[in-house]
Amino acid sequence: MSEAAKQRPFQAEVSQVLRLVVNSLYSNKEIFLRELVSNASDALDKLRFESLSHPELLKEGTEFRIRISADPDKKTLTISDNGMGMTEEELEKNLGTIAHSGTREFLDKLQAAKDQASGMQLIGQFGVGFYSAFLVANKVEVVSRAAGSEQAFLWTSEAKESYTIEPAEREEHGTDVILHVADEHAEFLQGYRLRDLVTRYSDYIGHAIEMPTRETEDPKKEPEFERVNRANALWQRNPKEIDAEVYDEFYKHLGHDWEAPVAHRHFKVEGTQMFAGLLFLPKRPPFDMFDRSSKHGVRLYVKRVFIMDNCEDLIPPYLRFLKGVIDSEDLPLNVSREMLQDNRVVRTIKKQVVNNALTMIEELCSEKPEEFKTFWESFGAVLKEGLHYAQDDAEKQRIAKLVRFESTAGSEMTSLEQYVGRMKEGQKAIYYATGTSRALLESSPHLESLRKRDFEVLLLTDPVDPFAVAGLNEFDGKNLVSAMESNLELDETEDEETKQAREEQGKAVQPLVDRFKSVLDDKVGEVRASSRLTDSPVCLVIPEGGVAPHIEEMLRAHNPNMPRTKRILEVNPNHPVIERLKKDNDADGGSERVSEWISLLYDQALIAEGSPVEDPAGFARRLGHLMQQAATT
Ligand code: ADP
């Protein structure tokens, strides 16, 4: 180490990730090569793209390549590329810190992981990339020179708490990752072992991977390099000639995942817009799924040239869990993010991409129901956003067929098609209730009248559900109706007699309703008699266009000034408590007891829907008072 090389501490998370990764992956060491080759390939892609607008970055005749060579005497293995390289600052940022949302959560979970398999799974979801070098090396050196700069730097670490960076020399731009392989992993210094790994893991890489020929493997000879992979873009090949494992390995490279995908779809579109696409459905969500800026998504290529990672203009946000490649023949090579927005070509491509993505999910649903279930658990919450944001109605209806909800029909999730198949005679709509938990919804007073008719109710407990169903409106010609809304009409017609009886009853209970209004004052928007309830005395319903209370709470967390929706208190005139209260009110309109009961009933309605009571001390006092009365009479 020279004078100039100062010890620099790793960000605390890096040391921890390093330690845990090395401990969890001891039986999967060989993946380090795939990770480092992937990084090299990405660096070549980046430079090829940058050179489109900055041709001065590339010397005439530069051929992009990745080279892998071992020196058994020095016990070093070097993975070298002539790609973008890194500046001193980039070395520090990329190899000394982890810029990954969810790192803390990942570490906590990994520490708690019971066995190696679950640890692996977590690491797969997180992606450790470069740090996997320490699976086989006890010291790693990175010599890198950024394209456009004359100065190279050497980064060194022995995987302890720190690393160093010092000036170095390198003939051209690019990066050498030099692994000082630990004695017990000497197998990774042998040519045949390395070749085997490259063909198994990295055959699909679009750049040439070169190794010294067998004759020049000996480090004492001048190496002659030969290409060991096929090096043509996988998505341009004929799907019939590609084995499933090759797709899996390609996905792992692309998605920075260690687990194979659950499905893939490889397609070519001819016609006015020509492009090839390869889409994958990951098995598990990454740690940053809800971080929309996450960088590994669908990549855009133009005529085989990498243009950008995570091209959001090609894939709607509700499909952001997909990974893949789109390679257009028609977009210009110098296309920029700005140009992609609102571009006609892009819109046409996007439509086809969505079409293929939905087909892939539909096939999973019909052909592998168990795997579809797992898919739904992982990504359902995201796909549901599509009910709101689909580009047109046909797309929306396709998504509607894929969504699954809990329902009163049983413990299994149900599709809307299955729900419609179970609809009762005379049932006009698809009913749903929204709230924070299944248990709460099942015992909700709002469901009483529906249950009486034996109508099934979808129980929506995911915060995105109210928005999702609001976006759908109807399915198979049936409206989606909230059981919590004020104007819930269940029967088509009411015979004259029932109608008259109801109106009479309404009139009779009106003085009590007025009393409710004056006691509750501005806590509610309205009070009215209702035929919705059978077992409960009261419930709170949402006025038309209003928002469910738990959603309102959530929105208020972001915007404290949001006005509260004043809800409607519905009173069940047939309930014994209300009958008694009516009598008392008729006899003595001003009695304190009636006011107390009304306040208690209001709090009861809040508790029944899972909302907090506004004045817990007052509630406890009134309840105590009531029990005391009951005990002494
Ligand atoms: P990831 O590839 O998932 O971002 P890594 O830990 O593998 O995570 O790498 C961190 C970063 O270091 C990369 O994003 C890249 O910017 C940089 N990097 C790694 N290897 C190379 C390389 N061979 N050439 C240029 N940059 C590299």
Boltz pocket constraint, residues with backbone or C-beta under 6 A from the ligand:
constraints:
  - pocket:
      binder: B
      contacts: [[A, 35], [A, 36], [A, 39], [A, 40], [A, 43], [A, 81], [A, 83], [A, 84], [A, 85], [A, 86], [A, 90], [A, 94], [A, 95], [A, 127], [A, 128], [A, 129], [A, 130], [A, 131], [A, 174], [A, 175], [A, 256]]
      max_distance: 6.0
